[in-house]
C-alpha cells in the first residue's frame, strides 16, 4: 500500500504540474497514461466496470461543475479561470493507490480559491478522526462541519471508502454524518477520505456519458483525496509524492501556500 500510494501521489503531482490553459482533457489523460507507464504501473480506472459500462480513461478529470469521474475528451479545452479535479487511481504489485487534487487553471476568482482551500482543509479535518476505535461518523461529521461552516455544500451522492486489493472496499465513508455512528475503525485499515464539495448545492446530475457527475446548479465543485492507514494516535497518510521525506512535509507544503 505504501509503495502503490507513493507512486499514485507522484504521478498526480507530475500530471497536475503539466496542466495549463489550452490543453484538452484527452491530452491530459493520455499524458497521465504515459506517466503511469514511466512508473511501471497500471491505471485502476481504465477498464473499471460498473454494470454494463466500462470506464474508458486512464484518469478521472472533472472540470468546473463536474464533481467526479470526468472522462478525458478532445473537445474539452481548458481556459484561464477553470478548475480541474485530477484523480489518479493506480494498481502496483496487486495493491491500489488512490488520490485526487483540484487545481486552478491559470487565475481563478478568490471565492473559487476559497472553495479549493476549504475542501482540502476538510479532508485533513476528517483524517484527524481516522483513528483506531473511532467511528466512520466521526470522520464524516468533521468534514461536513468544516465545509458547512464556510458556507459550502457537501456532495451527498459519493463517499470515501476502504481500499486495498480492490479500488472500492468496505467501509463506505460519507462526507456527512453524526459523531459516534457507523462502523469502528481498526488499526491498519486502509481507507480513502475524499470530500467533494460544491459552492452551493449538495445535489448532482449525471452526464450523457453515464460516468461524469455534475453539480445540478452548474456551480464549481472541488475534490481532494488521500489514501491512509488508520492508527492509534495519528493516521498515516500514504499518498505523498517523491521529493518529500514524509506526509507532514507534503501537507506543510500544500497548506502553507496559496492553492
Helices and strands as residue ranges (DSSP letters): H 2-18, H 25-39, E 42-43, E 49-50, E 53-54, E 60-63, E 66-68, E 83-92, E 95-104, H 110-128, H 136-149, E 153-154, E 160-162, E 169-173, E 190-193, E 196-198, E 204-206, E 213-215, E 221-223, E 226-229, E 236-237, H 247-255
